[in-house]
Amino acid sequence: MLAHASCLRRDSTAGRFKNAIVPGMGFERLRIRPHSLCCFLLASLLPAAGAAAQRPARRPSAGLFSPLGRPAADEVVLHGHLRTMDARRPRAQAMAIWHGRILAVGSDAQIRPWIGPRTRIVNAHGRLVLPGFIDGHVHFFAGAYDLSSVDLRITRSAAEFARKICAYARTLPPGEWITGGNWDEQRWQPARWPTRWMIDGCTRRHPVYVNRYDGHMGLANSLALKLAHISRATPTPKGGVIVHDAQGRPTGIVKDAAQDLVARVIPSPSLAERMRIARIGLRHAAALGVTTIQSMDLSYPQAPRIYARLLARRELTARFYVRQPLALWRHWAAMGVRRGFGGPWITVGSMKAFADGAIGSRTAYLFQPYRDNPPSNPNWRGLLAPDAQPPAKLYRRILGADRAGLQVCVHAIGDAANHMVLDFFQKVERLDGSKDRRFRIEHAQHLIAADIPRFAQLHVIASVQPYHAIDDGRWVEKRIGYERAKTSYAYGSLMRHGARLAFGTDWPVAPLNPLYGIYAAVTRATLDGKHPNGWFPRQKIPLAQAIYDYTMGSAYAGFEEKRLGSLTPGKDADFIILDHNLFHIPPRQIWNVRVLATYVGGRQVWRLGQYAVQYSR
């Protein structure tokens, strides 16, 4: 859901790729054209991926054989309760691992013969063992930055919001930007958008830009507005909104494309700082059992380089499926990049565009007006994103990228935006023929009933984030009413119509913890406690299906189902051990389950108690 220009310290080059400056890479004075930028990223990505991830497996040496004379496993897991997500063998007790891949899955008796003198034995003590979670939609750098910034999500009032910013400002040297935040005015009493005047008094020496948690709106203080040259005379950019008060003064609130005006003046962090922040994010992901991240790094064109550096240093503890802006599809295609390009650790070839904004910011594009529009604008239906202005531009890019063999993902939240994107996908398939393209709609939150079966009919993947249902469910009926909410976050209906679902979190819009997403999909119990039996309970997902959608579902959505997503011989040994069996506890208790250990490629990258983990609602 996070818009491409609303994250903490995001690069202002996103969305302006003509003569883009790539900061933090030693090129601050060198202008790079789009084609050169892509070439540079690939050149930095591939050597590390090839060297670290594709070196030939070593031959077993003397003393590394099991008692039966076969090569011994590097590691075996015994005494577990394995839910493999493999229909051919859905349950098992144990598995053997060799050189980062699964050798065998079966009973303890079947796996013991793989044990040799140097085999490491993991005793699961009857705990639940699952494939590692594959998060289908993450804004990785934005989330990682937020871990070390001011946290405004849990504030309960505008006054507390201001106090937290003021307290944080006192810890910083003059001139330092305050960014991040992820505030949610729907938690406040009364619920109202903040203004710059709330925080100007304590932030005169600090530019401030703190985003709403959906990433489609943020608040700038007066100093930040001055640096961004935003005044009452500033024209509203296409696809954005600058909010003014009754006297015509900017309140500090900017939406969607208008956020670029502020983002371009926020200093970009150095390469060393980005490496540090990435390590923080990786540690957090490992603690939550996330072993593959499908990252929406649209504002960070150098993200693959960061991941490649970490891989070369053996510090990469999660796999990355990296998306780039659909606007750049020609440049990637010109170099021969296709969907699934890369190695087992870093993959590119997936392109993303925006069709609209977000429902919380009233920028999601709807067929009918928002119910809670102000009297001054009663017919407001949201807006199309710059990528879709005009809509024909978005269609041409989808068609071109698809013909070039690139995967296309489109952010669509409002029912009108989803309908438009489904129409575009249908037109492309009619024109370009049937093939394994795996079109995706990211979020697919608000749908008209007639569009729900179209996902399966058109083979479009619904890349959804279940946590949004229990979070937005607190207030979304105020925006669109009860009837339209019936087909919102309609995971159960999509499933019953045969659509493929890929689960994710949309971190930092929502917590990165996949168990919260599973809890949300299974219970539909909103965070305010007002729907303990489920908000529109018909849209619940069975537990086994929810886990599948967080593993095999997301693997399929990234063309990685042959390597990842299940505990199947031959696949990469990415798995987690939980402290409680999800199948043996009441669904409401899923919220409290913790990851005991996380393994990526057979290597333990997390164990409970290793460091403090941030769990939050």
PAVEX-670223 format. One record per residue: x, y, z of N, C-alpha, C in turn. Coordinates in steps of 0.02 Angstrom, whole numbers, plus 50000, padded with zeros to 5 digits. Example, Ala and Ser with C-alpha at 12.3 -4.5 7.8 and 13.67 -1.06 7.14 Angstrom:
% PAVEX-670223
506604971650390506154977550390506604983550390;506424988850354506844994750357506455000250394;
This chain:
% PAVEX-670223
500414994050000500005000050000500435006350000;501045005750026501475011550036501615014949970;501475021449966501595025049904502335026049893;502515027149831503225027049813503605033049838;503285038049865503645043949886503495046049957;503295041249999503075043250066503495040250121;504005036250106504375032750157504895037350189;505145035050246505665038450281506295038950238;506555044950231507175046350194507195043150125;506625042550093506615039150029506975043449978;507245040049927507615043549875507145047549832;507315053749821506885058049781506935056549707;507375051949687507435050249617506855046049592;506485042749637505955038249615505415042249578;505215039649522504705042949483504975048249436;505635049749441505955054649396506595051649371;506545046649330507125042749311507535045949255;507265051049224507645054449172508215058349204;508835056749186509415060049216509405059549292;509255053549318509195052649390509865052849424;509895055849483510495055649525510405049849573;510915045649578510885040049624511295041749685;510995043549741511375045749799511655040049839;512165041549878512445036549924512855031249890;513025032149826513395026849791514025029649759;514235035549782514825038549753514685041849686;514065042949670513875045849606513475052349616;513585055649672513175061549686513255066949633;513825067149599513925072249548513885069349478;513735062949473513695059749408512965058349392;512735060449333512055059149313512035052849271;511565048449287511535041849255510865041349219;510875039449157510255038349121509955031749141;509295030849130508955024849154509285018349132;509475017849068509775011549044510425010149081;510825015449092511455014649128511335012749200;510815015549230510645013849300510495006449306;510075003749261509914996649264510524992349254;510954994249206511564990449194512004990349256;512044996249289512464996649348512204992149404;511544992049413511254987949465511374980549451;511284978449388511394971349372512114969449380;512564973949361513274972449368513474971549440;513144975249485513304974649556512964968549587;512404966549559512004961149588512284954249569;512414953249506512544946449481513194943349505;513764947149508514374943749531514304940849600;513994944649646513924942149714513454936149716;512904936749679512424931249678512744924949650;513134925749597513444919949567513964916849611;514364921149643514914918449684514664915149747;514184918449780513974915949845513424910849843;513004911149791512404906949792512424901349740;512864901649692512844896749639513504892949632;513934893249683514544889349679514374881849683;514744877549649514574870449649514634867449718;514194862649732514214859249797514854855149802;515154855249862515764851349871515594843949878;516074839749861515964832549868516054830549941;515674825749964515764823450033516454820250041;516794821850095517454819150108517414813350157;517974810050167517994804250212517744806250281;517374801850312517104803150378516434806750376;516184808450316515554812050310515014807550281;515054801050294514554796450269514154793650327;513534792150313513104789050364513294781750372;513044778450424513194771350433512994766950374;512524769250333512304765250275512724766550214;513244770750220513694771950164513474777650119;512894780650130512674786250088512974792650117;513024798050075513264804450103512824806650161;513144808550215512764810550275512464817450266;511904818650298511594825250298512024830050339;512014836350319512324841450361511924842450425;511274841550419510824843050475510194838850468;509934836650525509284833450524508844836550578;508204836850564507714839050613507314832850634;507304831450699506954825650725506414827750774;505944823050786505434823950838505024830350827;504874831850765504484837750750503774836050729;503374841250724502694840650696502724844850632;502924841850577503014845450515502354845950476;502174852050459501644853250410501994855850348;502044851650299502504852950243502224857650190;501574858550185501244862150131501354858750064;501524852350066501604848150007501034843050008;500584843449959500004839049959500194831649955;500784830149928500984823149922501174820149989;501414824250034501574821950102501464827850149;500854829050170500704835150208500994835150278;501114829150307501374828950376501974824450380;502414826050428503004821850439503274823250509;503774819250528504104820150592504794823350586;505114822250530505824823950526506014825450453;506604828550446506874829650379507634830050383;507954828550327508674828850321508864834350272;509424837750286509634843550247510364842750227;510524844250165511214843850140511344849750095;511864853550111512054859350072511484864150059;511104865350112510584870350109509934868050078;509894861750057509284859250026509014853250065;508374852050056508044846450090508194840050053;508484835250088508644828650060508044824050063;507734823750121507194818950132506744821450187;506114819350183505604820950233505254814550251;505144813250315504804807150334504744806450409;504724800250432504704798850504505404799350533;505454799350599506114799250630506514793150606;506174787450603506524781350582506784781850511;506404785150468506624785750398507194790750390;507244795450434507754800650427508394798950464;508364794950516508964793350555509534790550513;509414786450462509974783850422510384789250387;510134795250382510514800650352511014803750400;511004801750463511444804750513512144801850509;512644806150504513344804150504513704807050564;514364806150568514734808350627514734815950636;514634819750582514654827050589513974830250577;513464826350574512794829050562512544832750624;512294838750614511994842550668511274840150676;511074839050737510394836550751509994841950787;509424843650758508964848450787508374844550816;508304844750881507744841350914507174846350920;506644845150882506074849850882505614848850942;505714843550980505324842351041504564842551029;504364839950972503644839650956503344846250934;503754851350924503494857950904503284857950830;502884862950813502654863750745503224866550702;503364863150647503874865350599503514867050534;503634873050509503304875350448503834877750398;503654878050334504094881550288504174888850310;504744891850294504834898950311504304903150277;504084908350311503574912750283503864916850225;503464917450172503654921550114503184927450113;503434933250129503014939250132502954942150062;502344942050035502234943949966502234951349952;502274955650004502224962849992502534966550051;503154968750042503524972150095503864978350066;503844983850103504254989750087504854989450134;505344985450115505854983350163506244989250191;506504993450149506924998950176506505003850217;505905005250195505475009650235505355006750304;505215000250307505094997150372505714996950414;506284995450383506914995050421507095001950449;507005007250409507135013950435506675015550494;506055013550489505575015250542505755012050609;506115006450607506315003150669506775007650711;507125012350678507585016650715507355023950715;506705025050703506445031850701505895032550753;505565038350753505025039550801504425035350783;504125032050832503555027650821502915031250843;502495032950794501885036650809501255032450801;501345026250781500765022150766500315020950827;500635020350885500255018550945499975024650982;500085030750955499815036650989499055036450990;498765038951045498045038551055497695045351048;498075050551037497765057151030498245061650992;497975067250968498405072150934498915074950982;498725075751045499195078551095499775073651106;499625067251111500165062351120500615062151058;500315062650999500685062950936501195068650939;500975074550959501415080350963501955079351016;501775076551074502255075551128502815070851106;502645065551071503145060751049503645063951000;503385067950954503825071350906504275076250942;503995080050990504395084851027504945081451068;504765075851100505265072251139505815069451095;505635066951036506135064250991506585069850964;506295075650951506695081250925507235083250974;507095082551039507595084551089508205079951090;508145074051059508715069351058509155070250997;508965074750952509325075450888509705081950884;510265081950847510625088250836510215092850790;510315099450795509935104050752510035102450678;509495103150641509525101950570509355094950549;509345090150597509195083150580508455082450563;508315078850509507625077650489507295072550536;506655073450548506245068550583505765065650532;505815059150522505405055850471505135049350499;504755045750457504455039450479503795040750513;503695037650570503115039150611502555034150606;502225033650547501665029050537501075030550583;500875036850587500315038650630499655036350600;499165035650644498495033350625497985037350664;497705042450631497235046950665496595043450686;496455037450657495855033850676495905030950747;496495030850775496585028750845496465034550894;496395040550868496335046450910495605048050927;495505051250983494845053751002494895061251013;494595065350969494245063250908494735061850852;494495058150802494915056550744494945062550697;495525065350689495615071150644496335071250620;496435074050562497115074350535497525079550574;498165078050584498595082950618498755088850572;499015094150601499235099950563499945101750585;500275105650543500965107750559500995111950622;500455115650637500475120150695500495116250761;500305109850760500345105750821501075104750843;501535104750795502225102850811502735108250796;502525113750765503005118950746503395121850805;503055122550862503385125750919504005122150943;504015115550939504585111650964505045109050909;504895110750847505305108050792505555113650746;505675119450775505905125050733506585123650701;506985119350733507655117950707507705111150673;507125107950664507115101250634506575100950580;506765099650518506245098250468505905091650486;505245091450479504865085550497504435083350437;504465076950422503975073950377503825067050403;503235066350434503025059950463502415057450425;502445051250402501925048550359501375045050398;500775045350369500235041150393500425033850380;500135029250418500375022350414500235019050347;499755021650308499625018650243500115020950189;500535026050206501035028450160500785032950106;500135034550105499855038750052499715045850075;499955047550134499845054250161500355055350215;500565061550223501045063150276500955070350299;501295071850355501275078550384501965081650383;502035087550354502655091350355502565097350402;503095098950440503055105050480503225111050436;503205116950466503295123050427503985123450396;504505121150433505185121250406505235116750345;504945110850348504965106250291504595109150231;504015112250244503645115450189504065120950157;504425124750198504845130050171505395127150127;505725121850150506255118650111505985115750047;505365113450048505055110449989504715115549944;504735122049965504435127449927503685126349916;503355124049969502635123149967502305128950004;501885132649968501525138249996500805137949972;500415142949990499725143049967499675143849891;500215146049859500205146949787500465140949748;500705135849784500985129949750500435126149714;500525124849650500015121049614499995113749637;499405110849636499335103849656499595099249601;500065094849617500325090349565499805085149543;499865082949482499405077849457499465071549499;498895068849520498895062749561499045064049634;499005070249656499145071849726498675077149753;498745078549818498335083549851498765087249902;498725093849902499005098049955498415100749994;498355099050057497775100950097497865108050123;497355112250117497365119050142496815120150194;496915124950237496395126650285495905131650255;495445134150295494925138650269495205145250244;495805147150268496125153250245496585152150185;496605145950160497015144450102497735142750118;497905141950183498595140350202498695132750201;499275130350178499415123150182499435120950255;499085115550270499065113050339499675108750356;500055106950305500605102250314500445095350288;499805093750276499605087250250499685087250174;500055082350149500115081250077499955073950063;499645072650005499415065949988499715063549923;499865057049921500075053649861500615057549824;500505059349760501035062249720501295068849749;500895072349789501135078449820501685077149871;501735071049895502265069349942502955069949911;502995069249844503635069949811503945076749821;503525081849829503785088649839504215089049901;504025085249953504415085150015504975080050010;504815074249981505305068749979505945070749944;505895075149893506485076749854506975081149892;506775084149948507235088349987507485084750050;507265078650062507515074850119508185071750100;508715072950138509375070350119509375062750116;509725060050067509775052850061510335050250107;510225044550139510735041750183511315038950142;511885038250174512475035550141512395028050129;512845025250089512835018150077512955014250142;513405016650184513535013350248512915013450292;512555019050291511945019550331511425014750306;511365014150240510875009450212511055002250230;511695000650230511894993850249511704992650322;511814997550365511644996750435510894995750444;510504999750409509774999350415509534992650387;509824990250333509614983850304509744978150354;510294978450389510434973250440509904973350495;509684979250515509164979650566508524976450540;508344977850478507744974950450507794967450442;508374964950422508464957750414508414954150481;508684957150532508644954150599507914953750622;507544958950609506834958950628506444953650589;506584953050525506244948050483506404940950508;507034939650523507224932950546506864931150611;506794935950655506464934750719505724932950711;505434934950654504734933750642504614928050593;505144924450575505074918650532505004920250458;505174926250438505124928250367505784926450334;505754921750287506364919350254506424921750182;505884924150152505904927150086505484933550087;505754938850057505434945350057505324947549985;504704948349967504544951149901504474958649912;505004962249896505074969149918504894974149864;504514979149885504304984549840504784990449847;505394989549824505914994649833505904999849778;505315002449761505265006949705505645013349716;505695015649777506045021949792506775020949806;507015014749803507715013249818508015009449760;508195012849705508445009249646509085005449659;509445007249712510075003749727509964997949775;509334996249792509214990849840509544984249819;509504982149756509844975849739510584975949754;510884981749747511604982149763511724981049837;511294983849879511374982849951511304975449968;510804972149940510704965049953511294961049927;511564962849869512124959149842512744959949886;512854965749913513424966749959513344962450022;512734962450049512624958350108512714950950092;512494948850033512574941950013513304940150007;513694944549977514414943149969514764942450036;514494945950087514784945550155514454940150197;514024936150167513664930850202513234933750260;512974939650249512554942850299511824943050278;511664940550219510974940550196510614934650227;510124936150269509764930950305509044930050281;508884932950225508244931850192508354932550117;507934929250078507964929750006507534935749984;507714938749928507354944649904507124943649832;506474945149823506174945649756506014952949748;506414956549709506404963849709505994966549651;505544971049666505154974449614505444981249598;505374983149535505604989649511505014993049476;505054999649466504485003249437504315000849366;503675000049353503454998049287503685003149234;503755009449253503975014549206504655012849176;505045008649209505725006849185505735000349146;505164997749126505164991049097505594990549034;505624995748993506024995448932506764994348947;506994997548999507714997249014507914990349040;507494987349080507634980549103507564975549046;507054976449005506954971948948507524972348899;507794978448888508334979248840508964975348859;509034973848923509614969948945509474962548949;508884960548927508724953448928508444950848993;508284955349039507994953149102507284950849090;507104945149120506434942449117506214940649187;505584938949194505324937049260505754931449289;505884931849355506284926749388507024927049373;507284932849352507984933549334508404934349398;508944930649403509394931249460509574924449487;509714924149551509914917949583509444916149640;509634911249679509184908949733509114913949790;509544919049792509514923849847509224930649826;509354932849766509124939349742508834938449672;508204940349664507864939449600507544946049580;507584947649515507254953549488506824951349428;506534956149394506114954549337505384955649349;505214958649406504514960149423504434967649427;503924970349393503824977549389503164979449422;503154985249454502564987349490502354994449471;501694995449468501415002149456500855003349506;500635009549510500085011549554499485013549511;498895011049529498285013149496497925018649536;497995018449603497645023449644498005024249710;497665027149759497965028349824497725023549877;497475026149934497275021949990496605024350018;496245019750048495575021350073495605025950134;496105025050177496165029250236496285036550220;496655037850166496795044650145496265047350096;495755043350083495225044950035495515046249965;496035042549948496325043049881496255036649841;495975031249872495795025349833495245027249784;495275024549723494815026649670494195022249670;493605025349683492985021649693492475023149638;492005018549629491445019849584490965024949612;490845024549677490375029149710490755033649759;490495039549775490855044049821490955040949890;491455043549925491545041749995490955044350036;490755040450085490175042350127490335048250172;490965048950193491135054050242491495059950210;491325061550148491605067350116491365073750150;491785078950151491555085350178491035088450132;490605092650159490085095850118490365099750058;490985102150066491285106050011491455101749951;491495095049960491675090649904491295084049911;490625084149905490235078149920490315072549869;490565074149810490615069149757491315066249748;491745067349797492445064949793492455057349791;492795054449740492845047249732493565044749735;494025048949758494725046949758495065049249694;495655046549681496015048749621496445043149594;496575043649530497045039049498497755041349511;498205036649520498905038149531499225040949468;499795044349474500125046949414500265041549362;500405035349384500525029949336499925028749291;499325030549315498715029149277498385035449251;498775040749243498505046949215498875048649151;498575047549093497915044449084497945036949092;497375033549100497375026249107497715022649049;497665025448989497975022148931498735021448939;499045025948977499765025448989499925019049029;499515017849080499625011749120499515005549077;498995005549036498864999748993499444998448946;499715003548915500275002648868500884999748903;501015001948964501594999349000501484992049020;500874990349041500724983349057500834978948996;500574981048940500644977148878501374976448858;501744981848860502444981548840502854977048885;502764977748951503144973548998502954966248990;502314964948980502104957948973502404954948910;502404958548855502704955948794503444954748801;503764958548845504484957748857504644952148906;504134948848932504254943248978504364945249050;504174951449068504234953749137503574952649174;503614951549239503004950849278502734957749295;502074958549294501764964949308501334964449371;501444969149417501044969649478500774976749481;500144977449497499844984149500499484985049567;499664990349601499324992349663498624994949645;498114991849673497424994149663497034992849727;496724997949755496354997349818495614998749808;495435004149774494735005649764494405000949714;493735000349718493384995649673493444997849600;493435004349586493505006649517494215005449492;494715006249535495405004949514495504997549500;495234993149543495294985949531494954983949466;494364986649454493994985049393494394987149331;494684992949333495084995449277495684990949264;496044988949317496634984849308496444977849282;495904974949308495674968549282495504969049207;495194974549188495044975649117495684975849076;496184979349101496824979849065497154972949059;497144969149113497444962449111497074958049060;496414958649059496014954749012496174956648940;496244963148927496394965448859497084962948837;497574962948883498244960648866498234953248848;497864949248888497844942148874497504940748807;496974944348791496644943448726497104945348669;497504950548679497924953048625498564948948618;498844946948675499514943848675499484936348686;498904933548696498844926248701498954923748772;498784917448781498844914248846499554912048860;499814913548919500474911248940500514911849016;501054909349044501134909349116501414916149138;500994921149141501214928049155501134929849229;500664927049263500554928149335500484935649352;500014938849318499834945749337499624945849410;499784951349443499604952149514499264958849524;498754958849567498494965149594498684965449667;499064970649684499294971549753498744974949793;498514971749845498004973949893497304971549875;497054973149815496384970749794495884971449851;495864977249883495494977849945494734978549935;494534982949891493824984449885493614982649814;493144977949810492934975149746492184975549738;491954976149677491244974949665491154967449657;490554965049673490434957749674490594954549607;490464957949552490574954949486491304953949470;491744957449505492464956849491492794951249529;492474948749581492804943549622492954937249581;492484934449542492654928549503493144929849446;493234936049428493684937549372494414936049388;494604936349452495294934849470495474927749448;495054922949463495194916049442495114915249367;494614918349338494504917749266495084920449226;495394925849250495944928949214496624926849240;496634922149289497264919649318497664925249350;497314930049381497634935649414497714933949488;498314934749514498454933349584498234939249627;497864937849679497674942949728498214943049782;498654947949779499194948749828498924953049885;498714949849939498334953349991498684953050058;498464957350103498774957950169498224957450222;498114951550250497534950550294497494955150354;498064957450379498054961850438497644968150424;497654970450361497274976550345496534975750361;496274969750354495554968650367495374969950439;495794967750486495624968650557495834975550582;496264978850545496464985650562495974990650531;495914990550465495454995150431494724993750449;494584987550468493894985750485493614989750543;494034993150580493794997450635493415003550608;493595005850548493315012250525493105012450452;493245007250413493145007850341492415008750322;491945006250363491235007250347491045014550349;491415018550387491285025850386491455028750318;491945025650285492155028250220491685025950164;491475019650165491135016850106490455013750122;490285013050186489635010250203489645002650209;489114999950239489074992750254489044988550191;488634990550142488534986450083489174985550043;489534990950032490164990349995490694986650035;490654987050101491144983450143491054975950139;490464973550119490354966250113490844962950065;491044966550013491504963749964492194967049969;492364969350029493024972150041493444967050080;494084966850066494534961950098494214954950092;493984953450032493544947650021493944941250008;494374939450056494824933750046494434927250040;493924926350081493534920250078493184919450011;492884924849986492544924549922493024923249865;493604926549866494114925249815494324917949816;494434915249876494644908249882494114903549854;493484904749872492944900249849492844900649774;493024906149743492974906749671493594904149635;494074901549673494654898349642495234902949628;495234908949655495794913549644496404911249684;496984912549657497604911449694497744917449738;497884916249802498044921549849498774921149868;499084926849875499764927349902499714932149962;499934929750020499874933750081500514937650094;500424943550121500984947750142500764952350198;501194957050216501044961450272500964968750252;501324970850199501364977950181501764981950232;502204978450268502644981950316502994987850283;503024993750314502824995450383502104997950390;501704997450338501004999250346500674994950400;500864988750403500644984050455501254980650485;501204977650543501774974050572502014968550525;502664967050527502964962050484502784954950505;502504954050563502384947350591501864943550550;502054938150513501554934350475501034930950519;501204929450581500714926250625500124930850639;500244937350640499694942050646499244941750585;499554940950526499154940350465498744933950465;499044928450488498664922150492498094922850542;498234925850599497704927250648497134931150616;497324936350578496814940650547496404936750496;496724932650455496374928950403495894923850434;496094920850489495704915450520495144918150563;495254923750598494754926150646494354932050621;494644936550581494334942750559494104946950619;494434946050676494264949850737494624956550736;494244961950729494554968550722494924970550786;495414974950777495854976850832495494980550888;494924983450873494564987150925494134982650969;494124976150955493744971450995492994971350981;492764975050931492044975650918491764969950876;492184965750848491954960250806492314953750827;492194951450888492564945550912492444939350872;491874938850839491714932950798491884934050724;492174939750710492394941050642492004946450607;492364951150578492064956450538491924953550469;491284952950451491074949250392491394942250392;491164938050439491494931550450491484926950389;491064928250342491064924250281491724924750244;492114929850258492744930950224493344927850261;493204923850313493754920450348494074915250302;494704913650318495094908650281495264902950330;495204896650312495414891250356496164891650372;496354889250430497044889850454497534886950404;497424880750382497894877550336497974881550272;497414884350248497444888350187497834894850199;497744897950257498094904150272498854902950274;499064897350304499784895750305500024894450234;499624890850195499814889350126499904895950087;499444900650097499484906950060500094911050080;500334909950141500934913550165501574909850146;501514904050116502104900150097502074898450022;501714893350004501664891349934501304896649891;500804899949920500454905049882500904910649860;501314913249907501774918649890502354916149847;502554909849858503094907049815502864906849743;502254904549732501974904249664501924911249634;501724916049674501654922949649502314925949628;502874923049650503534925349631503904920649586;503544915849554503854910949510504394906849546;504294905649611504794902149650504524895849683;503964893249660503654887549692504054881149684;504514880849636504924874849627505514874749675;505664880349707506234880749754506014881849825;505444885249834505264887649900504534886049915;504334887149978503634887049996503384880650029;503754875150024503544868950056504164865050079;504054860450124504594856150148504584849850104;504894850550046504894845449995505614843749975;505794837449969506474835749948506654839349883;507254842249884507504845949827507434853449834;506984855749879506894862849888507384865649940;507464872249939507904875449988507624874350059;508074873350105507894871650174507764877950214;507214881350198506984887150236506404884950279;506484885250345505954882850389505984886350456;505444885850493505394888950559505114883950608;505254885050672504984881050727504614885850773;503974884250788503564888550829503504885850900;503344890350947503294888151017502624884851033;502124885650990501484882250999501244879750931;500864874450933500594871650872499954875350854;499964878850798499384882850778498754878750770;498834872350755498264867950743497974865150808;498304866450864498084863550928497864868950977;497814875150956497614880551001497004884150971;496614887551014496064891650987496334896950940;495984898550886496234903550839496414910250870;496044912350923496194918850953496884918950986;497174913051001497834912751033498404913050983;498254912750918498784913150868499194919550877;498854924750899499184931250908499804930750953;499774926251002500314925951052500854920851036;500804917450980501304912450961501944915950939;502514912950957503164915850941503584910750901;504044913450864504524909250826505094907450872;505224900950879505794898650919506444898950880;506414897150816507024897150776506844897850702;507284901150666507204902250594507824899750558;507724895850504508274893050465508184895150392;508714897450362508714899250291509284895450257;509114891350208509614887150177509944882450226;509564880250275509824875650326510234879050380;510354885550375510754889150425510294892850473;510414891950537510004895350587510174902750587;509674906950576509784914150575509424917650633;509064913850672508724916750731508554911250780;508604912850844508344908650897508034913150949;507504910850981507144914951030507614916951087;507604923251105508024925751157508674928651133;508784928351066509414930951039509464938451049;508914942051042508874949251055508144951051062;508014957051085507324959251096506974960251028;506354958051024505964958650963505384963450975;505264967750925504714972550931504074969250905;503634967450951502974964950933502474970650944;502074972150895501604977750902500974976350863;500454979750882499824979450844499824985150794;
